């Protein structure tokens, strides 16, 4: 919520609507998880048919599908259910606009349900390191990052001056969406995705699907413990620093600076929270997302990021805001 909403007067009904807002979210996520929209891809069906297709209870499936009609995601005529145009476009597996990343949101439901305990203890009470969360979680997470990245990366990379950039290291690059954007932005540019050993096979799969399997390099390692290499003109951290504590980020950005050629730049792309930490909304809420999902992650203020970059020896630090609620912090290694 923005500050105008926070300062308004709430009625009991307003408070109740906030309190029960989870119901619509859970209805959508359960339908997505079960595959109801995909089961309706070929046309209208009775709820009992869908239940049989999905191996679910007939009465329960019917009640869920009626709720989806109330929400405007399904239509019902003569006892037959069908997808609305929006659901057919966005929620049917295999369609170009399919929101594959929503399965990661299904998993977020589990972590956000522990918010009370996370606030009591000061960190996640359920999540271990990324490479220990299982293939199902990892597949959904990388799919979500790819969905976001392929819709944002070209525009974000266009904000960067690539005139003197020939080699880019994409740290924690996941599916390679940002590396693809770099390669598209400048002919001859070489990009390398650095990520965990169990992520790199997924990276290679996405690169092949997008047609960049032979033009983008990969490097397996743990950015907390492994060397990042050398001779890079730019190191990108896209949606990375929020997963780490401030001290972890100090070490990480210092290592990135060491991987740069003189005059090279470190680019941090992330949500930046206001200095008083009361806005903007996405950054404030995302701080809680990191609280329930990590041991020390957070959203950071501009001054905190400047301090981290400055202590890494980077100078000329600038900020550029994107159209996606995130910002770029850019620092240069002295020549």
Secondary structure, 3 states (H helix, E strand, C coil): CCHHHHCCCCCHHHHHHHHCCHHHHHHHHHHHHHCHHHHCCCCCECHHHHHHHHCCCHHHHHHHHHHHHHCCCEEEECCEEEECHHHHHHCCCCCCCCCCCHHHHHHHHHHHCCHHHHHHHCCCCCCCCHHHCCHHHHHHHHHHHHHHHHHHHHHHHCCCCCCCCCEEEEECCCCCHHHHHHHHHCCCCEEEEEECHHHHHHHHHHHHHHCCCCCEEEEECCCCCCCCCCCEEEEEEECCHHHCCHHHHHHHHHHHHHCEEEEEEEEEEECEECCCCCCCHHHHHHHHHHHHHCCCCCCEEHHHHHHHHHHCCEEEEEEEECCCCCEEEEEEECC
